Each structure stands twice: as structure tokens, then as C-alpha cells.
């Protein structure tokens, strides 16, 4: 089957729905991301430069959306409902983390959300491996980044215990 037959208007709308969800999650960054030094937070030595976050998250959101699209493009699978629930859970946690960390300056609350995010991504990877391996593999870079971000969140908390 040719690519043009596989990716029709309906499939384009489905992918757009998944990508739209990731754009909503990303929109929190426009309102809440600020200069961490303005909060007088001590930054961990492993903290990446601010310019890196835009390209990384843009790439990750494309992978997240494509993974969700590939998942629903499969024939029916008994685990599909669970996988979609995990996709929604990780997207919800992803959306909540930014305003908690940057808006409320709640490092402990953000760490809790980050742990939920990490667990939901890990579970999604395990479940989707049995449904669509490409959808699973697309989440691996996201899992790596969130693993690092969770450690970074923990490091901020340890370096800034009174906040």
C-alpha cells in the first residue's frame, strides 16, 4: 500500500489531534517559564542551557504525537485501551509539571508529578511494545529526557530546600 493511501485526510486529522494535545501541553511553557535565577534558585551543575529546551521539547512532542497516532492506527488489540489511557496520563502529567515547577515554584510537587510522568511513560513503553514496536521506540528518547529531568528536579530540591 502506498504512503498516500495510508495517510489520508482521516489519518491526518487523527495525527493532528494527537499533535494538538502535545501543543496544549507545551503551551504552559509560554506562560510559566522564566529565569530560574530570578527565583534565586541554586542551579545544579548538570542543568542544561535554556536554549536547549525548545528544540528538545519540539522533537519530543512530535515523537509523542506520532507514537499515539501509530498506536490507534493498529488493528484492534486488547491492550489498546490501556495504552491510550497511559498516553493520556503521561500527557496530563506533562501538562501539569510546568505550572507547578515554574508557576507555583513548588519543587516537591513538581518532583511528585515528574515521578508520575516517568512511571506513566515507562508503563506506556512496556504496553506498546506488545502492540506496535515503533510506537514504543518513539517514546524512548522521551523516557530518557524525563529521567534526566526528574533527576534535575530532585537536584533543584536538594540544592534549594527552603523553597
MDTraj code that builds the backbone (N, CA, C; nanometers):
import mdtraj as md
import numpy as np

residues = "UNK UNK UNK UNK UNK UNK UNK UNK UNK UNK UNK UNK UNK UNK UNK UNK UNK UNK UNK UNK UNK UNK UNK UNK UNK UNK UNK UNK UNK UNK UNK UNK UNK UNK UNK UNK UNK UNK UNK UNK UNK UNK UNK UNK UNK UNK UNK UNK UNK UNK UNK UNK UNK UNK UNK UNK UNK UNK UNK UNK UNK UNK UNK UNK UNK UNK UNK UNK UNK UNK UNK UNK UNK UNK UNK UNK UNK UNK UNK UNK UNK UNK UNK UNK UNK UNK UNK UNK UNK UNK UNK UNK UNK UNK UNK UNK UNK UNK UNK UNK UNK UNK UNK UNK UNK UNK UNK UNK UNK UNK UNK UNK UNK UNK UNK UNK UNK UNK UNK UNK UNK UNK UNK UNK UNK UNK UNK UNK UNK UNK UNK UNK UNK UNK UNK UNK UNK UNK UNK UNK UNK UNK UNK UNK UNK UNK UNK UNK UNK UNK UNK UNK UNK UNK UNK UNK UNK UNK UNK UNK UNK UNK UNK".split()
xyz = np.array([
    [0.0850, -0.1176, 0.0000],
    [0.0000, 0.0000, 0.0000],
    [0.0900, 0.1245, 0.0000],
    [0.0574, 0.2200, -0.0847],
    [0.1401, 0.3401, -0.0941],
    [0.1188, 0.4311, 0.0261],
    [0.2175, 0.5157, 0.0509],
    [0.2107, 0.6082, 0.1641],
    [0.0908, 0.7018, 0.1514],
    [0.0605, 0.7463, 0.0292],
    [-0.0523, 0.8386, 0.0112],
    [-0.1855, 0.7721, 0.0451],
    [-0.1970, 0.6418, 0.0221],
    [-0.3195, 0.5719, 0.0583],
    [-0.3274, 0.5483, 0.2080],
    [-0.2140, 0.5277, 0.2706],
    [-0.2120, 0.5031, 0.4145],
    [-0.2385, 0.6317, 0.4927],
    [-0.1871, 0.7450, 0.4452],
    [-0.2015, 0.8710, 0.5172],
    [-0.3019, 0.9586, 0.4441],
    [-0.4295, 0.9356, 0.4705],
    [-0.5362, 1.0117, 0.4074],
    [-0.5831, 1.1230, 0.5008],
    [-0.6891, 1.1897, 0.4642],
    [-0.7406, 1.3014, 0.5439],
    [-0.7785, 1.2567, 0.6850],
    [-0.8463, 1.1429, 0.6957],
    [-0.8856, 1.0931, 0.8275],
    [-0.7627, 1.0707, 0.9147],
    [-0.6629, 1.0050, 0.8605],
    [-0.5406, 0.9805, 0.9371],
    [-0.4700, 1.1111, 0.9721],
    [-0.4747, 1.2070, 0.8816],
    [-0.4156, 1.3380, 0.9091],
    [-0.4850, 1.4078, 1.0247],
    [-0.6164, 1.3942, 1.0300],
    [-0.6918, 1.4541, 1.1403],
    [-0.6615, 1.3839, 1.2729],
    [-0.6478, 1.2521, 1.2678],
    [-0.6141, 1.1775, 1.3900],
    [-0.4768, 1.2213, 1.4406],
    [-0.3780, 1.2263, 1.3505],
    [-0.2440, 1.2696, 1.3920],
    [-0.2492, 1.4128, 1.4443],
    [-0.3265, 1.4994, 1.3787],
    [-0.3393, 1.6387, 1.4234],
    [-0.3992, 1.6463, 1.5637],
    [-0.4908, 1.5568, 1.5955],
    [-0.5474, 1.5528, 1.7302],
    [-0.4414, 1.5186, 1.8341],
    [-0.3586, 1.4211, 1.8039],
    [-0.2512, 1.3865, 1.8960],
    [-0.1498, 1.5009, 1.9064],
    [-0.1139, 1.5595, 1.7923],
    [-0.0181, 1.6696, 1.7954],
    [-0.0775, 1.7913, 1.8662],
    [-0.2067, 1.8154, 1.8470],
    [-0.2731, 1.9260, 1.9162],
    [-0.2665, 1.9090, 2.0671],
    [-0.2810, 1.7859, 2.1132],
    [-0.2698, 1.7581, 2.2574],
    [-0.1311, 1.7934, 2.3087],
    [-0.0304, 1.7612, 2.2303],
    [0.1060, 1.7942, 2.2740],
    [0.1285, 1.9455, 2.2713],
    [0.0653, 2.0139, 2.1771],
    [0.0790, 2.1606, 2.1721],
    [0.0148, 2.2252, 2.2949],
    [-0.0966, 2.1699, 2.3401],
    [-0.1603, 2.2215, 2.4620],
    [-0.0682, 2.2021, 2.5812],
    [-0.0051, 2.0851, 2.5881],
    [0.0906, 2.0604, 2.6969],
    [0.2062, 2.1598, 2.6901],
    [0.2529, 2.1877, 2.5709],
    [0.3662, 2.2786, 2.5535],
    [0.3291, 2.4234, 2.5827],
    [0.2027, 2.4570, 2.5700],
    [0.1632, 2.5971, 2.5858],
    [0.1908, 2.6513, 2.7257],
    [0.1968, 2.5649, 2.8250],
    [0.2293, 2.6105, 2.9600],
    [0.3642, 2.6783, 2.9679],
    [0.4544, 2.6374, 2.8810],
    [0.5888, 2.6968, 2.8813],
    [0.5838, 2.8454, 2.8457],
    [0.4885, 2.8855, 2.7639],
    [0.4801, 3.0260, 2.7249],
    [0.4419, 3.1161, 2.8422],
    [0.3624, 3.0635, 2.9348],
    [0.3160, 3.1440, 3.0470],
    [0.4046, 3.1337, 3.1700],
    [0.4663, 3.0202, 3.1896],
    [0.5317, 2.9969, 3.3172],
    [0.6833, 2.9938, 3.3151],
    [0.7431, 2.9626, 3.2025],
    [0.8883, 2.9502, 3.2025],
    [0.9513, 3.0871, 3.2188],
    [1.0383, 3.0952, 3.3125],
    [1.1100, 3.2197, 3.3377],
    [1.2542, 3.1906, 3.3706],
    [1.3198, 3.2883, 3.4164],
    [1.4586, 3.2747, 3.4550],
    [1.4644, 3.2119, 3.5932],
    [1.5226, 3.0939, 3.6016],
    [1.5323, 3.0268, 3.7312],
    [1.6162, 3.1070, 3.8294],
    [1.7091, 3.1825, 3.7798],
    [1.7920, 3.2647, 3.8682],
    [1.7134, 3.3793, 3.9296],
    [1.6032, 3.4180, 3.8658],
    [1.5196, 3.5240, 3.9220],
    [1.4574, 3.4779, 4.0541],
    [1.4452, 3.3475, 4.0706],
    [1.3915, 3.2916, 4.1949],
    [1.5014, 3.2721, 4.2985],
    [1.6217, 3.3086, 4.2621],
    [1.7403, 3.2891, 4.3459],
    [1.7637, 3.1413, 4.3770],
    [1.7237, 3.0552, 4.2841],
    [1.7493, 2.9128, 4.2988],
    [1.8943, 2.8830, 4.2641],
    [1.9508, 2.7920, 4.3363],
    [2.0835, 2.7412, 4.3024],
    [2.0622, 2.6326, 4.1980],
    [2.1292, 2.6465, 4.0840],
    [2.1118, 2.5506, 3.9750],
    [2.2119, 2.4359, 3.9880],
    [2.1670, 2.3143, 3.9622],
    [2.2594, 2.2009, 3.9606],
    [2.3608, 2.2180, 3.8469],
    [2.4767, 2.1617, 3.8637],
    [2.5801, 2.1744, 3.7599],
    [2.5388, 2.1063, 3.6300],
    [2.4489, 2.0091, 3.6368],
    [2.4031, 1.9383, 3.5170],
    [2.2891, 2.0088, 3.4444],
    [2.2437, 2.1221, 3.4950],
    [2.1319, 2.1929, 3.4315],
    [2.1719, 2.2377, 3.2910],
    [2.0946, 2.1980, 3.1898],
    [2.1277, 2.2383, 3.0530],
    [2.0969, 2.3857, 3.0295],
    [2.1553, 2.4431, 2.9262],
    [2.1253, 2.5836, 2.8946],
    [1.9801, 2.5994, 2.8501],
    [1.9230, 2.7139, 2.8765],
    [1.7808, 2.7388, 2.8478],
    [1.7469, 2.7203, 2.6997],
    [1.8388, 2.7559, 2.6103],
    [1.8105, 2.7467, 2.4667],
    [1.7868, 2.6021, 2.4201],
    [1.8314, 2.5042, 2.4962],
    [1.8192, 2.3639, 2.4569],
    [1.6761, 2.3117, 2.4691],
    [1.5970, 2.3682, 2.5587],
    [1.4645, 2.3140, 2.5867],
    [1.3682, 2.3228, 2.4686],
    [1.3706, 2.4307, 2.3957],
    [1.2808, 2.4458, 2.2796],
    [1.3002, 2.3367, 2.1754],
    [1.4215, 2.3190, 2.1239],
    [1.4419, 2.2138, 2.0235],
    [1.4159, 2.0727, 2.0772],
    [1.4563, 2.0479, 2.2014],
    [1.4351, 1.9140, 2.2583],
    [1.2867, 1.8844, 2.2702],
    [1.2107, 1.9768, 2.3305],
    [1.0684, 1.9503, 2.3501],
    [0.9908, 1.9487, 2.2195],
    [1.0295, 2.0290, 2.1219],
    [0.9629, 2.0240, 1.9915],
    [0.9785, 1.8854, 1.9304],
    [1.0993, 1.8336, 1.9353],
    [1.1249, 1.6994, 1.8829],
    [1.0479, 1.5941, 1.9622],
    [1.0530, 1.6044, 2.0940],
    [0.9834, 1.5057, 2.1766],
    [0.8326, 1.5074, 2.1533],
    [0.7737, 1.6254, 2.1425],
    [0.6293, 1.6334, 2.1195],
    [0.5908, 1.5736, 1.9843],
    [0.6748, 1.5894, 1.8832],
    [0.6480, 1.5249, 1.7540],
    [0.6521, 1.3723, 1.7684],
    [0.7486, 1.3228, 1.8447],
    [0.7593, 1.1783, 1.8675],
    [0.6408, 1.1261, 1.9490],
    [0.6006, 1.2013, 2.0513],
    [0.4878, 1.1615, 2.1359],
    [0.3592, 1.1538, 2.0529],
    [0.3345, 1.2555, 1.9715],
    [0.2139, 1.2584, 1.8878],
    [0.2156, 1.1452, 1.7864],
    [0.3292, 1.1231, 1.7240],
    [0.3394, 1.0177, 1.6233],
    [0.3208, 0.8802, 1.6863],
    [0.3729, 0.8623, 1.8054],
    [0.3541, 0.7357, 1.8760],
    [0.2061, 0.7092, 1.9019],
    [0.1354, 0.8100, 1.9512],
    [-0.0080, 0.7948, 1.9746],
    [-0.0839, 0.7646, 1.8466],
    [-0.0475, 0.8334, 1.7393],
    [-0.1107, 0.8094, 1.6094],
    [-0.0873, 0.6654, 1.5634],
    [0.0364, 0.6192, 1.5715],
    [0.0674, 0.4824, 1.5293],
    [-0.0084, 0.3798, 1.6123],
    [-0.0257, 0.4119, 1.7376],
    [-0.0959, 0.3212, 1.8271],
    [-0.2406, 0.3006, 1.7831],
    [-0.3111, 0.4085, 1.7542],
    [-0.4524, 0.3953, 1.7156],
    [-0.4684, 0.3520, 1.5703],
    [-0.3612, 0.3544, 1.4935],
    [-0.3673, 0.3102, 1.3543],
    [-0.3601, 0.1588, 1.3419],
    [-0.3357, 0.0907, 1.4519],
    [-0.3271, -0.0553, 1.4519],
    [-0.4652, -0.1181, 1.4479],
    [-0.4644, -0.2437, 1.4122],
    [-0.5864, -0.3225, 1.4264],
    [-0.6176, -0.3320, 1.5751],
    [-0.7388, -0.3691, 1.6080],
    [-0.7799, -0.3763, 1.7485],
    [-0.6861, -0.4680, 1.8269],
    [-0.6530, -0.4251, 1.9457],
    [-0.5670, -0.5014, 2.0356],
    [-0.6257, -0.4894, 2.1754],
    [-0.6193, -0.5962, 2.2526],
    [-0.6757, -0.5936, 2.3877],
    [-0.6095, -0.4893, 2.4769],
    [-0.4856, -0.4555, 2.4499],
    [-0.4122, -0.3600, 2.5333],
    [-0.4250, -0.2156, 2.4857],
    [-0.4968, -0.1947, 2.3752],
    [-0.5056, -0.0605, 2.3173],
    [-0.5675, 0.0398, 2.4141],
    [-0.6742, 0.0034, 2.4822],
    [-0.7382, 0.0948, 2.5780],
    [-0.6437, 0.1347, 2.6900],
    [-0.5690, 0.0384, 2.7429],
    [-0.4713, 0.0663, 2.8475],
    [-0.3618, 0.1579, 2.7954],
    [-0.3127, 0.1306, 2.6754],
    [-0.2073, 0.2134, 2.6170],
    [-0.2545, 0.3575, 2.5969],
    [-0.3772, 0.3743, 2.5488],
    [-0.4303, 0.5100, 2.5299],
    [-0.4510, 0.5815, 2.6630],
    [-0.4940, 0.5074, 2.7640],
    [-0.5085, 0.5673, 2.8969],
    [-0.3724, 0.6131, 2.9490],
    [-0.2701, 0.5331, 2.9280],
    [-0.1348, 0.5716, 2.9709],
    [-0.0841, 0.6911, 2.8906],
    [-0.1165, 0.6964, 2.7614],
    [-0.0777, 0.8113, 2.6796],
    [-0.1422, 0.9378, 2.7373],
    [-0.2701, 0.9288, 2.7702],
    [-0.3411, 1.0444, 2.8274],
    [-0.2860, 1.0818, 2.9649],
    [-0.2545, 0.9824, 3.0470],
    [-0.1994, 1.0095, 3.1798],
    [-0.0649, 1.0808, 3.1704],
    [0.0230, 1.0332, 3.0827],
    [0.1532, 1.0992, 3.0714],
    [0.1375, 1.2403, 3.0162],
    [0.0419, 1.2600, 2.9257],
    [0.0218, 1.3944, 2.8696],
    [-0.0345, 1.4883, 2.9755],
    [-0.1204, 1.4372, 3.0624],
    [-0.1751, 1.5186, 3.1712],
    [-0.0640, 1.5580, 3.2684],
    [0.0176, 1.4615, 3.3085],
    [0.1292, 1.4910, 3.3997],
    [0.2275, 1.5875, 3.3347],
    [0.2518, 1.5685, 3.2065],
    [0.3417, 1.6562, 3.1320],
    [0.2891, 1.8001, 3.1356],
    [0.1593, 1.8148, 3.1151],
    [0.0967, 1.9470, 3.1135],
    [0.1013, 2.0132, 3.2516],
    [0.0839, 1.9346, 3.3560],
    [0.0812, 1.9892, 3.4922],
    [0.2185, 2.0292, 3.5456],
    [0.3233, 1.9637, 3.5001],
    [0.4550, 1.9858, 3.5599],
    [0.5010, 2.1316, 3.5475],
    [0.4883, 2.1898, 3.4300],
    [0.5410, 2.3256, 3.4065],
    [0.4812, 2.4301, 3.5004],
    [0.3480, 2.4392, 3.5137],
    [0.2951, 2.5414, 3.6056],
    [0.3280, 2.5136, 3.7527],
    [0.3446, 2.3876, 3.7881],
    [0.3796, 2.3574, 3.9276],
    [0.5243, 2.3975, 3.9542],
    [0.6139, 2.3642, 3.8638],
    [0.7564, 2.3959, 3.8823],
    [0.7821, 2.5455, 3.8651],
    [0.7399, 2.6012, 3.7519],
    [0.7719, 2.7401, 3.7190],
    [0.6701, 2.8413, 3.7709],
    [0.5446, 2.8020, 3.7789],
    [0.4404, 2.8950, 3.8225],
    [0.4252, 2.9000, 3.9730],
    [0.4147, 2.7822, 4.0347],
    [0.3959, 2.7756, 4.1799],
    [0.5291, 2.7648, 4.2539],
    [0.6375, 2.7440, 4.1814],
    [0.7708, 2.7267, 4.2412],
    [0.7692, 2.6168, 4.3474],
    [0.6919, 2.5128, 4.3202],
    [0.6760, 2.4011, 4.4131],
    [0.7645, 2.2860, 4.3659],
    [0.8876, 2.2828, 4.4130],
    [0.9832, 2.1820, 4.3686],
    [0.9417, 2.0412, 4.4102],
    [0.8883, 2.0260, 4.5304],
    [0.8448, 1.8942, 4.5758],
    [0.7227, 1.8462, 4.4969],
    [0.6265, 1.9339, 4.4762],
    [0.5085, 1.8983, 4.3965],
    [0.5463, 1.8633, 4.2536],
    [0.6395, 1.9397, 4.1968],
    [0.6853, 1.9119, 4.0609],
    [0.7579, 1.7775, 4.0544],
    [0.8345, 1.7456, 4.1586],
    [0.9034, 1.6165, 4.1622],
    [0.8019, 1.5025, 4.1681],
    [0.6980, 1.5183, 4.2462],
    [0.5916, 1.4173, 4.2543],
    [0.5284, 1.3967, 4.1164],
    [0.4951, 1.5056, 4.0485],
    [0.4358, 1.4969, 3.9146],
    [0.5345, 1.4336, 3.8172],
    [0.6608, 1.4696, 3.8299],
    [0.7629, 1.4133, 3.7421],
    [0.7753, 1.2619, 3.7604],
    [0.7610, 1.2158, 3.8829],
    [0.7647, 1.0709, 3.9087],
    [0.6444, 1.0010, 3.8464],
    [0.5278, 1.0632, 3.8554],
    [0.4087, 1.0084, 3.7899],
    [0.4296, 1.0051, 3.6388],
    [0.4858, 1.1121, 3.5863],
    [0.5154, 1.1189, 3.4431],
    [0.6100, 1.0067, 3.4029],
    [0.7176, 0.9885, 3.4785],
    [0.8163, 0.8846, 3.4474],
    [0.7522, 0.7457, 3.4521],
    [0.6713, 0.7204, 3.5544],
    [0.6055, 0.5895, 3.5667],
    [0.5061, 0.5651, 3.4524],
    [0.4325, 0.6683, 3.4150],
    [0.3349, 0.6506, 3.3070],
    [0.4045, 0.6306, 3.1724],
    [0.5147, 0.6995, 3.1495],
    [0.5914, 0.6793, 3.0260],
    [0.6502, 0.5382, 3.0247],
    [0.7068, 0.4962, 3.1367],
    [0.7655, 0.3621, 3.1460],
    [0.6591, 0.2553, 3.1190],
    [0.5420, 0.2717, 3.1776],
    [0.4329, 0.1760, 3.1578],
    [0.3853, 0.1767, 3.0132],
    [0.3755, 0.2964, 2.9549],
    [0.3349, 0.3083, 2.8146],
    [0.4324, 0.2324, 2.7247],
    [0.5604, 0.2482, 2.7491],
    [0.6618, 0.1788, 2.6693],
    [0.6431, 0.0274, 2.6800],
    [0.6231, -0.0226, 2.8002],
    [0.6061, -0.1666, 2.8196],
    [0.4805, -0.2192, 2.7496],
    [0.3709, -0.1453, 2.7602],
    [0.2454, -0.1901, 2.6998],
    [0.2506, -0.1804, 2.5474],
    [0.3012, -0.0680, 2.4955],
    [0.3014, -0.0506, 2.3497],
    [0.4008, -0.1429, 2.2804],
    [0.4982, -0.1934, 2.3515],
    [0.5910, -0.2892, 2.2931],
    [0.5144, -0.4107, 2.2396],
    [0.4036, -0.4443, 2.3053],
    [0.3229, -0.5598, 2.2659],
    [0.2213, -0.5250, 2.1561],
    [0.2044, -0.3948, 2.1291],
    [0.1051, -0.3519, 2.0304],
    [0.1717, -0.3048, 1.9015],
    [0.2652, -0.2097, 1.9161],
    [0.3327, -0.1511, 1.7998],
    [0.4724, -0.1074, 1.8449],
    [0.5717, -0.1782, 1.8011],
    [0.7079, -0.1517, 1.8488],
    [0.7595, -0.0151, 1.8058],
    [0.7182, 0.0327, 1.6920],
    [0.7615, 0.1667, 1.6511],
    [0.7048, 0.2710, 1.7464],
    [0.5774, 0.2581, 1.7815],
    [0.5162, 0.3498, 1.8787],
    [0.5910, 0.3433, 2.0110],
    [0.6324, 0.2263, 2.0497],
    [0.7110, 0.2070, 2.1724],
    [0.8458, 0.2778, 2.1619],
    [0.9171, 0.2522, 2.0531],
    [1.0521, 0.3075, 2.0368],
    [1.0519, 0.4600, 2.0299],
    [0.9441, 0.5181, 1.9781],
    [0.9359, 0.6642, 1.9703],
    [0.9307, 0.7297, 2.1082],
    [0.8935, 0.6530, 2.2099],
    [0.8877, 0.7068, 2.3463],
    [1.0207, 0.6941, 2.4215],
    [1.1159, 0.6214, 2.3691],
    [1.2436, 0.6006, 2.4391],
    [1.3187, 0.7332, 2.4617],
    [1.3325, 0.8209, 2.3602],
    [1.4002, 0.9491, 2.3865],
    [1.3275, 1.0330, 2.4920],
    [1.1962, 1.0284, 2.4910],
    [1.1133, 1.0987, 2.5890],
    [1.1409, 1.0433, 2.7287],
    [1.1463, 0.9112, 2.7404],
    [1.1752, 0.8468, 2.8693],
    [1.3138, 0.8881, 2.9211],
    [1.4110, 0.8924, 2.8310],
    [1.5469, 0.9339, 2.8696],
    [1.5459, 1.0778, 2.9192],
    [1.4795, 1.1663, 2.8450],
    [1.4756, 1.3076, 2.8824],
    [1.4037, 1.3277, 3.0158],
    [1.2904, 1.2611, 3.0340],
    [1.2147, 1.2754, 3.1585],
    [1.2922, 1.2129, 3.2752],
    [1.3665, 1.1073, 3.2504],
    [1.4525, 1.0507, 3.3552],
    [1.5542, 1.1548, 3.4006],
    [1.6162, 1.2216, 3.3043],
    [1.7119, 1.3273, 3.3359],
    [1.6423, 1.4446, 3.4053],
    [1.5255, 1.4842, 3.3542],
    [1.4519, 1.5967, 3.4124],
    [1.4073, 1.5667, 3.5551],
    [1.3707, 1.4429, 3.5826],
    [1.3311, 1.4050, 3.7185],
    [1.4503, 1.4151, 3.8128],
    [1.5655, 1.3678, 3.7679],
    [1.6874, 1.3810, 3.8473],
    [1.7217, 1.5287, 3.8684],
    [1.7053, 1.6081, 3.7642],
    [1.7331, 1.7515, 3.7730],
    [1.6374, 1.8196, 3.8710],
    [1.5103, 1.7845, 3.8657],
    [1.4107, 1.8379, 3.9591],
    [1.4502, 1.8024, 4.1027],
    [1.4908, 1.6778, 4.1240],
    [1.5364, 1.6332, 4.2560],
    [1.6595, 1.7136, 4.3002],
    [1.7501, 1.7379, 4.2076],
    [1.8705, 1.8156, 4.2383],
    [1.8362, 1.9581, 4.2780],
    [1.7411, 2.0192, 4.2073],
    [1.6955, 2.1538, 4.2449],
    [1.6385, 2.1530, 4.3865],
    [1.5611, 2.0512, 4.4179],
    [1.5004, 2.0402, 4.5503],
    [1.6076, 2.0269, 4.6596],
    [1.7074, 1.9463, 4.6340],
    [1.8151, 1.9272, 4.7322],
    [1.8993, 2.0530, 4.7506],
    [1.9226, 2.1258, 4.6426],
    [2.0042, 2.2478, 4.6486],
    [1.9264, 2.3684, 4.7028],
    [1.7951, 2.3592, 4.6991],
    [1.7083, 2.4722, 4.7393],
    [1.6011, 2.4227, 4.8366],
    [1.6398, 2.3700, 4.9529],
    [1.5421, 2.3054, 5.0415],
    [1.4413, 2.3995, 5.1062],
    [1.4691, 2.5266, 5.1129],
    [1.3785, 2.6192, 5.1830],
    [1.2713, 2.6759, 5.0903],
    [1.2763, 2.6433, 4.9646],
    [1.1796, 2.6995, 4.8685],
    [1.0551, 2.6168, 4.8657],
])
top = md.Topology()
chain = top.add_chain()
for i, resn in enumerate(residues, 1):
    res = top.add_residue(resn, chain, resSeq=i)
    for name in ("N", "CA", "C"):
        top.add_atom(name, md.element.get_by_symbol(name[0]), res)
traj = md.Trajectory(xyz[None], top)
